[in-house]
Each structure stands twice: as structure tokens, then as C-alpha cells.
Amino acid sequence: MTQETRKLLLEGVSDAVGFVGGALAAFWLGRLLGFDIFAEGYGNSAIIGIVMVGIGGGLGLQIARRWRRAQVKKESDEP
């Protein structure tokens, strides 16, 4: 596996894990707070739950990207 392929694979996997992890964390937090994205109809509870999942996925993605940048910087700083 070339270095470029490894870098791209790490980028894709870390983005996916960050997004899904953030979305799931927000989903369960929403369920804990009483917001159900699977509620019948599009009431306030469902809409707030959907927004929470979207925000959670985005935050998870950003955290994964910052982690990846820190790993790359750490590798480049090593002698």
C-alpha cells in the first residue's frame, strides 16, 4: 500500500467514524432528553431530534479531522 493510499484510507475511515459516532451520540442524547427522530409525524420532538443528529454528526466529523491533523503533525515532528 502506497503512502498516499494509506493517507486517503485513514482520512476516509476517520471521517466516517467521526460522523457516525457523533450522530449516534447526539441520537442517544436526544432520546435521553425526550426527542425522538422516529416519532410519528414531524412534530417538534422529531424535528429537534433530527437537528441534534445532524449537528452531532458534523461535530463528530470536525473532531475526527482535528484528531487526524494532530496525528499528522505529531508524525512530522518526530525525528
Secondary structure, 3 states (H helix, E strand, C coil): CCHHHHHHHHHHHHHHHHHHHHHHHHHHHHHHHCCCCCCCCCCHHHHHHHHHHHHHHHHHHHHHHHHHHHHHHHHHHCC
